[in-house]
Each structure stands twice: as structure tokens, then as C-alpha cells.
Amino acid sequence: MKLFGYFRSSTSYRLRIALNLKGLAYDYVPVNLLKGEQKDPAFVARDPFASIPLLEADGRDRAQSMAQLEWLDEAYPAPPLLPKDIEARFTVRELAYAIATETHAPNNLQVLNYLKAEFAATPEQVEAWYRHWLARTLGPAETRLAQHGSGDFLFDAPGLFEVVLLPQLYNARRFALDLTPYPHIARIEAACLGLEAFRRAHPDNQIDNPERAA
């Protein structure tokens, strides 16, 4: 199994966490987004979306992180990313997809570059945009967690929600979002970062992180 990704890509971070949680061995192949390596014709031939992560598994190239995560959970069901109870599964999906679609989508690198190239957005405006979409979803997620009465994790163990949440909190700190209003989210993050699977997946610990290489 090979994972093509970028150390700071939140979607690549998701896959690293999930693979680690499931105890699956994989080779990590860096793809530098800043250099546009994902647009190389040879890469696009494998992934028409010109995106990362790209997961090479069972003789097939698989794109799109949320689909990859669901495939992993079906192909390698233990430990599960989704609980057995149908209502619990809905709660996990509600929160995970809110972050994946309402936070990650408008803050994707392609969108940020488009804002700068087509609308001459300044760095300050791009950062304000990023924080806006983070807060717009983290606020309701925090409310839902308070209603749910979560503990260290949304349910008994980290799953799809935590896999999607942690990378966005890493990004939130990069863009200086005040996380004080989100105590339930902060508690879950702290519990996750206490686990080896999450620590090994962190951008600081990836071979293509230039600060690590230095």
C-alpha cells in the first residue's frame, strides 16, 4: 500500500491517521503541492482530480479522502472508524462531513490560490477567509458535542470524526484562530494527540516536512 501525500495537506493527514489507527503498513510518497507536482501528467494519469492523497491499494489507485476512508473501513473493518449503532453512525457522519465539506472545501489550497490570482486577495484577506470558514463550522460542531455530552472522544474510541477533526485544528493554529470557544473540541484533540497513531501522523513528523529535514 502506498500513500501519495503532502505533509501539511489536511486530507493526507486524515489518511495517515486512519492507516495508523488500523495498524496498516504503507509507504509514504511525498507530492509537493507548492511545486505543483500533483499536476504532473504522469500523476494526473493516475488521479484525474490532480489531488492528494492518492492511495495505491489492492492494484488500484484511489482518490478523494472521504471515499478512501470509507473504503478503508470496509476493507479493513477492525478497528472500525464508524460505530455499529445507526444513530451513533449518523452523529459521527454529521460532524465529520460538516468539517470535510463546510470547512475543508472552501479552504482548500486551490481555492486560496484562486482568491489571490483572480481577485487579488491580500494575505490578510486570505487568512480572514480561512478563519471565517473554520469558525463557521467549529462553532456548531462544538454545540453538537455539548448536546451529545462527549468525553475524551465522540464515542468510546477515536473514529471518522476525530480523523477529520484533528487536521483542521492543526490548520486553525496555522491561521491563528482562537480555539478558546471550543472546549469540547479541545478536549478531544488533547486525547487524540496522546495516542501514538495521531502523533506519528502529525505534519511535524513527516519526511517531507522541511523543518524536520533541517
N, C-alpha and C positions, 0 to 999 in steps of 0.2 A: 504494500500500500504506500502511495506517495501523496504528500500534501504540498501543492504549489501555493505559496502564500507570501505575505509581506509582514514583517514583524509588527507593524503598527496598524495593520488592517484589522478592523473590529470583526469582520466576518471570518478572516483567517484565525483570529484569536478564539472565536466561537468553536471552530472545528478542532483547534488544538486542545481546548478544554474537554470537549466531548470525547475525543480519542483517548485522552489521558484518563478520564473518568471510567471509560470502558476497558482500560488496560490494553489498548490495541497499539501494537508497534507500527511505526510508519517512518518513512524517510521524508525529511523536510527539504523542499527545493525552493530557495528564495526567488521571488519575482519582484524586481524593484519597480514599484508604481511610479516613483518620481522620475525614473528614466524612461517610462513608457514601455517597459519590457512586456507588459500584458498585451500590447498592440502588435507585437512581432507576428508576422504572418504564420510562422510555424506554431505559435501559441494559439492564435485565433483559429487555426485549422482544428485544434483540439477543443477549444472553447469559443464558440461564435460570439458569446457575450463579451469577450475580451475582458474577463473579470477574474478576480480571485475571491475565495480559494478555488482551486481545481483539485478534485480528489480523484486520483487514479486507483481504482479498486476493482477486483474481480474482472479484469480485462476490459474495463470501460472507463471513460473519462466522464466525471460527474461535476456539473457546475451548480451554482446557486446554493448558498449556505443553508437556508432553511430546508430545502429539499434534501440536501446532503445529510443534515441532522436527522430528519425523519427516516431516511434510508438506513443510516447507521443504527437507529433504534430498532428497525425491523430486521436488519441483517444480523445484528449483534445485540439481542434483547436484554442481556444482563451485564451490568445493572441498567435498569430502564431509565430513560430520560423523562418518561411520562408515567404517572401513577395509573393503577388499574381502575380505580373508581371513575365513572364517566363525568361526574361533576368536578372532581379534582382535576381531571384531564382538561376540562373546559377552563378552569381557573388558570392553569399553567399556560394554556394556549392564549387565553385572553391577554395575559400580561406579556408573554413572550412576543406575540405578534404585534402588540401595541408598540413595543420598543423597536422591533425589526422594521415595521412599516412606517411608523409615525416619527421615529427619531432617526434611525439609521438612513432611511431613504432620502430625506431632504438634506442630510448632512454628509452624503457620500462625496468622496473626493471629486468625482466627475461634476457633481452639482456645484461644489465650491469653486472649482476651476471655471465653470461656465459663468458663475456670477462675476468673477474677476475679468474674464475675457470679453463677455458680451455686454456687461453692464458697468464695467469699470469700478466694481466694488472695491473699496479700500480694505486693507487687512482688518481694521477696526470694525467695519461693517460686516465682513465675513464672520468674525468672531461673535458679533452680536447676533447674527443669523443663527449660528451654531448653538449658542446658549438658549436662544428662544425656543428652538425645536426640542432641545433637551428638556428644558423646564416644562414645556407644554405636555410632555408625556410622563416625565418622572413624577410630577405633581399628582395626577390621577392614579398612577401606579402606587404611590405612597398611600393615598387614600384607600385604595382597594386592599393593600396589605394590612392597614389598620382595621378595616372591616373584617378581614379574614382572621386576624389575630395570629399572625405568623410568628415562628420562633427563629432559630438560627437560619433555617431555610424556609422556603414557601411551604414545603411539606416535610417529610421525615429526612430526606436526603436531597442534595443538590440535583437538579434536573434541567430541563429545557429552559425554564425561566432564568435560572442562575447562569446558565451557559450564555444566554443572550444579554443578560444584565451587566455582567462584570466588564466586558469590553466597552460598553457605553459609559461606565463610571470612570474607566481609565481615560476616555476621551473628555469626559466632563472636567477632569482635573487639568488636562492639557489646555482646555479652553477657559479655565478659571471660573467655572460655575460653582457658586456657593452651594455646598451639599448639606448645610446645616438644617434646612427644612425637611430633610428626608431621613429621619432616624431609623425607620424600619428597613429602608434600603441600605443604610449604612451598617446596620447590624448584620444583615445577610451578607454584605460584601466582606465584612471582617471575618465572618465564619468561613466563607469560601476561601479567602486568602490564607487561612490557617491550614488548608489542605494542599498536599503535595501536587495533586493534579492541576490545581489552579496556579500554584506558584511556578511550576515548570512551563505552563502555557503563557505566562506573562511576557509582554513585549520586551521587558528588560533582560530576559533570559534567552532570547533568540539569537541564532548565529549571525543573522543579517542586521542586527542592531548595531549601528556604527559605534555607539558609545561602549557597548560590550566588547567590541573588537579592539577598541583603543585600550 
